Every structure is written in C-alpha cells, then in structure tokens.
Amino acid sequence: MTRAFLTGAGLSALLLAPSVAASQTVDEIITKHLAARGGMEKIKAIQTLKITRTVATGLGTPVKVIIYRKRPHLYRAEQGPAVPGGTLVPRAVNANDAWETVQGKIVKRPEAAEAQTRDLDADFDGLLVDWKEKGHTVAFEGREPMPAGDALKLRVKTRSGAERVIYLDAATYLERRHTGVLTLPNGRKFDVAIDFSNWREVNGVKFPFDIIEERTGDAPVQSFVTYTESIEANVPIDDALFATPAGAGGG
C-alpha cells in the first residue's frame, strides 16, 4: 500500500484553506462577483434590457416569456403559449404600482406584495449590486458543498423583508442557485430553488441563459426549464410600456 504525505508548503496550504475561506467578508465576495459579471462600469452602462425566453413546464405547450427592464426600477413581463398568434398576458412594476392581469382584468398588488415585487422582480441589476444603498442586508454563511463544486452561501434580506439565499460558485463567483419562498398573486406560497448556468456576455456583462426552477409546497413539485433565446441591451423602451392601465383595481 502506498501512502502519500503532505509536508511543507502543501500541508500549510491545506491547513490554511478553511481559515482563508472563513475570513472572506461579504464585501470581498461581492466585489469578486461583480468583477466576474463584467465589472460595475459595464453593468451600469446597460440602461434597458429586452429578454426573450421559452419555458418548458412539462405540462404541454411551452410558454413564451418576454421581459422588459429599464432603469431604475421599471419591469414588465409578458407570457403566454409559445405558439404562433399566442396571446401574451402582461404584468409590470412602475414607480407607483405593481400590477398584473388576473382573469382578463388588471389588478394592483397590495402594498406589502408590491414592495416585495419591487425588490425582487424590478431589481435591474440583481440583489447583490448596490445592496447597501437598496437597504438590504447580506450575511456570508460559509462554503457549502454542491454537486458541481463548492459554493459560497450568502443570505440576503431585502428592504421589504423578503429573504433569498444566493449561492455563488466558489471558483467563478457567478450565481449558481437562489432559494427562498415564492408568493404568487393568488397568495399561494412555494419553496423555490432556481439554478443558473450557461453564462454569456451581453455588452460585456455576463447573464445566465439557462435557468431551472423547482417549486415545492402544498402541491406536486413543479419544474420549469427556461431557455433564453436573446438578451438585447440598450434598446429603446418607452416608459409608457410599464404604466398602470386605466381602471386597474385594487389587489
């Protein structure tokens, strides 16, 4: 039997590895994350986004999703059957409201739900960018082993009170997974895990093109596989696209 022994520099590196990981601060980790995505200057240079995706639900016809984003906090998502002529149903966030389409009617989300939607859906850059200025808190909870390699675990509590756990790849510092509680417009809640992969550059900034979401709760597990067809940056988008339609009712 052959035995290998670590001595000298090799042993020192092994002994120091856990303490080095533990000594990382939230600011250091997020600085590396921003650099991995392309750097703050390039991130901030993007003023609008149009994202076109197809979502496979396993329940039949795939869903087409088109997302429009505009700084600082405008968001609109349209979704419907991914078939020719399929009707896309909108929901949006603007400076005053978060609204959605429910059974053909436009409904505003209640104040608490609006605040969470604004923090989560309408965050143009992602929770970790300018997190202090946004009023969030972030705590580093150490390394966690995952099938594709270690991840750095960050627990985020948004200003509105929503919580998300973000796992960054320990080697690339790009996002691997988000977990948290998802609240739907009808009030149903699910535990959600969202995995990100296939990162590609758009205007010098990396975005995940493949997303897998799994929801668990008081119903059978729901899985959604998202394929991003295109991400277009700095396209003209009128503010009117996000405006609350006239006659919108309260949530």
N, C-alpha and C positions, 0 to 999 in steps of 0.2 A: 504494500500500500504506500502510495506517495502522499506526503503531507506538504502543504505549502504554508510558509510562514511569512507574515508581513513584518518587515523591520524598517527602521529609519524613516525616510520620508513617506513611504507607503502607509506605515502604521499611523504616523502622525495625521495624515490626510483622512484616514478612516475615522480616527477618534475625534477629529475636529468637525467632520461633516455635519453631525446633528446640531452642534452648537452654532455653526455658521448659519444653518437654516433657521434656527430658533431666533438668531439675533437680527434677522431681517425685519425691517419696520414696514408698516403699511405704506408710507411714503416711498420707500425704496422699491417696493414691489410694484406699486402703481406707476412709478417713473419708468420702470423697465417694461411694463405692459404698454404704456403709451408709445415708447420707443419702438416696440415690436410692431405696433399697428402702423407706424409711419412717422410718429412724432407729432407734437401738439400743433406746430405750424401748419402742417399739411391737413391735419384733422380739422382745424378751424377754418381752413381755406375752402372747405366744402360748405356751401350755403343751402343747397337743396339736394334732395335725392328722390329719384323715382325707381322703385324696386318692383320687378315683375317676377312672380313666383307661381309654381304649381305645387299643390299639396295633395299627396296621396293619403287618403284616410282609411283605406281598407274596407270602405262601406259602399263602394260603387264608383260613380263618376268622380274623378279628381276635381279639386277646387282651384279655380284661378284666383290669385290674390295680387292686387296692385296697391302698393303703398306709396304715398306722397309725404315727404317731410320737408319742412322749411324752418330755418332758424327764426326765433329762438325756440319755439315750442308748438309749432303747428304740425298736425298729424292727421292723415286721412287714409283709411284702408277701405278698399272695395273688394268684395269677394262674391263668387257665385260659381255655378257649374262651368267646368273647363270644356265647353262645347261651343261651336260656332253660334253666335247670337245669344249666348247665355247672359242672363241679367245679373249685373254685379250690384250688390247691396252695400251702401256706404255707411261708415261711422267715422267720426272725426273729433279732434280736440282743437280748440282755438283759445284765444286769450280769456274768454269768458265762460265757455261751456265745454263739456264732453257730451256728445250726442251720438245716437245710434238709431238704426232702423229696426223697429220691432213690429212684426206683423203688418208691414206696409206703412207704419206711422213713425214719425221722427220723435224720439223721446230723449230728454236730457237726463243724464245720470245724476243721482242725488249728490249732495256736496261731498260727502266722505268718499264715495266711489269716484267722483270726478277728480279729487285730489290724488288718489292712487293711480288713476288712469294717466293723469298728467305726469306723475313721477316715473311711471313705467313705460307706457306706450309713447308718450310725446317727448321723451328724453332723446334729443337729436344725436348726441354723441355716445350715450351709454352711461350707466350708473357711476363708473369709476372716474370719468372725466369731470374735473372741477367738483368733486364730491363735497368738499368742504363748503364751497360757495353755494351749492344747492341745498345745504342744510342736512345732508345725510351723515350717518356715522358708519365707519368701516373698521372692523376688527380682524386681525390676522390670527387664525386658529391653527396654524401649523401646516405641515405636509400631510397629505393623505394618499395612500397607495390606490391607484386605479388601474384597470386592465391595460391601458396604453402607456402607463408610467406614472410617476408621482405628480400630484397636483398641489398647488398652494391654495389653501382654503380661506376665503375672505367672506365674512358675514356682514352684509350691508343692511342697515335700517334706514329707509328713506324718510324724508321730512314728514310725509303723510302717515308714516307708521307701517308701511309695507316692508316685509323682510325678504331678502333674497340671499342665498349662499352662492358665491361665484367661485368656481374652481379654475385657476389659471394653470396651464401646462408649466411644470417646473423647469422645462428646458427652453421653451419658446416664449413663455409669458403671454401667450394668446389664450382666450377663453376656451375652455373645454366643456364646461357644464354650468348651468344655472339650476337651482332648485328653490322651491318656495310654494306658496299657496296661491292658486289662481281663482279669482272670483268672477263668475260670469254675470252678464247683465240680469239674468233671472234670479240671481242670488245664490246659485249652486256653487259649491267650493270643491276644488280638487287639489291634491298634492301634485305638483308638476315638476318634471325633470326635463331639461332642454339641453341637448348636446349639439355642439358646433364643430364643424370641420370644413375641409376644402376652402381654406382661406386664400383669397385672391386680391390683387391690388386693383383699386379703382382710384384714379387721380392720386396715386402714391400712398393710398391708405388701404389697409387690409380689412376685408369683410368676409364673414363666413358665407359660403354659397350653399352648403348643405346643412340642414337643421333637422334633428329628430326630436319630437316632443312626445312625452308619455304622461298621461293623466291617470291618476288613481284616486278613488274616493268611494262614494256610495253607489257606484255603477261599475260594470266591467271595465277593465283597463282600456283606455283609448290611446291609440298611437297615430301620430301624424308625421309623415316624411315629407320634408319641404325641399324642393329643387329650385334654386334661383336661376332664372333664365337671363336676367340682366339687372345691373345696377348702374343707373345713369346719374352722374353728379353734375350739379350746377346747371340743370335745365330750367328754363323759365317756368315758374309756377305762380299763378295769381293767388293772392290771399283769399279771394272770393271762393276758391275751391273748398276752403275749410270752414266757411261761415255757417252758422246755425240756420237751417231753413226756417222760413216764416211759419208760424203756427206750431212750432215744436212744443210738446207738452212736458210737464214735469215727470221725473222718474219716480 
